[in-house]
Amino acid sequence: MDQIIFQFQNIALTPWKLVGFLGTFLFTARWFVQLHATRKLGRVHMPPLFWWLSISGSSLLLAYFIFGKPDAVGVISNSFPILISVYNMLIENRYQRSQS
């Protein structure tokens, strides 16, 4: 997956870079989801979509830093958010089941 899809001057776009960009986009988008939910409710709120975007974005970034551009700092910095987000989703699911 190291073939170049597009190149402009010294910037080359590869499939792994697309994975990294998509991961970054998803990980960043979670804050817009949280901002919208907070403004809508008038209080701080982390909707489940926030955690799903965090898991998805971190997973794609983790794949990028393991396979696309091996980097231990990237692996470590994206492993922790996945663990926390999965934990928060488990807690949320447990709470939702107790309410029904």
C-alpha positions as CSV (number, residue, x, y, z in Angstrom):
1,M,0.0,0.0,0.0
2,D,2.9,2.3,-0.5
3,Q,2.1,3.1,-4.1
4,I,1.6,6.8,-4.8
5,I,-2.0,7.7,-5.7
6,F,-1.4,11.4,-6.2
7,Q,1.7,13.6,-6.1
8,F,1.9,17.4,-6.0
9,Q,5.4,18.8,-5.8
10,N,7.0,17.0,-2.8
11,I,3.8,15.8,-1.3
12,A,2.9,12.2,-2.1
13,L,-0.5,10.7,-1.3
14,T,-0.5,6.9,-0.5
15,P,-3.3,4.6,0.6
16,W,-1.8,4.6,4.1
17,K,-1.8,8.4,4.2
18,L,-5.5,8.3,3.3
19,V,-6.0,6.0,6.3
20,G,-4.1,8.4,8.5
21,F,-6.1,11.4,7.2
22,L,-9.4,9.6,7.7
23,G,-8.4,8.6,11.2
24,T,-7.5,12.2,12.0
25,F,-10.7,13.5,10.5
26,L,-12.8,11.1,12.6
27,F,-10.8,11.7,15.8
28,T,-11.3,15.5,15.3
29,A,-15.0,15.2,14.3
30,R,-15.8,13.8,17.7
31,W,-15.3,17.3,19.2
32,F,-17.8,18.8,16.8
33,V,-20.3,16.1,17.8
34,Q,-19.7,16.9,21.5
35,L,-20.0,20.6,20.9
36,H,-23.3,20.2,19.1
37,A,-24.7,17.9,21.9
38,T,-23.6,20.3,24.6
39,R,-25.1,23.3,22.8
40,K,-28.4,21.4,22.2
41,L,-28.7,20.3,25.9
42,G,-27.3,23.4,27.5
43,R,-24.9,21.3,29.5
44,V,-21.7,19.3,28.9
45,H,-22.6,16.0,27.3
46,M,-20.6,13.2,25.6
47,P,-23.0,11.3,23.3
48,P,-22.2,7.7,22.3
49,L,-21.2,9.0,18.8
50,F,-18.3,10.8,20.5
51,W,-16.9,7.5,21.7
52,W,-17.6,5.7,18.4
53,L,-15.7,8.4,16.5
54,S,-12.9,8.2,19.1
55,I,-12.6,4.4,18.7
56,S,-12.8,4.6,14.9
57,G,-10.4,7.5,14.5
58,S,-7.9,6.0,17.0
59,S,-8.1,2.6,15.3
60,L,-7.3,4.0,11.9
61,L,-4.5,6.1,13.3
62,L,-3.1,3.1,15.2
63,A,-3.1,1.1,11.9
64,Y,-1.4,4.0,10.1
65,F,1.3,4.2,12.8
66,I,1.8,0.4,12.9
67,F,1.8,-0.4,9.2
68,G,1.8,2.8,7.2
69,K,4.5,4.8,8.9
70,P,5.9,2.8,11.8
71,D,6.2,5.2,14.7
72,A,6.2,4.1,18.4
73,V,5.1,7.5,19.6
74,G,2.0,7.4,17.3
75,V,1.2,3.8,18.4
76,I,1.4,4.8,22.1
77,S,-0.5,8.0,21.7
78,N,-3.4,6.3,19.9
79,S,-3.6,3.1,22.0
80,F,-4.7,4.9,25.2
81,P,-7.7,6.7,23.7
82,I,-9.0,3.4,22.3
83,L,-8.9,1.8,25.7
84,I,-10.6,4.7,27.4
85,S,-13.3,5.0,24.7
86,V,-14.1,1.3,24.8
87,Y,-14.3,1.5,28.6
88,N,-16.7,4.4,28.4
89,M,-18.9,2.7,25.8
90,L,-19.1,-0.4,28.1
91,I,-20.2,1.9,31.0
92,E,-22.7,3.6,28.8
93,N,-24.2,0.3,27.5
94,R,-24.4,-1.0,31.1
95,Y,-26.2,2.2,32.2
96,Q,-28.6,2.0,29.2
97,R,-29.5,-1.6,30.0
98,S,-30.2,-0.7,33.7
99,Q,-32.6,2.1,32.6
100,S,-34.7,-0.3,30.5
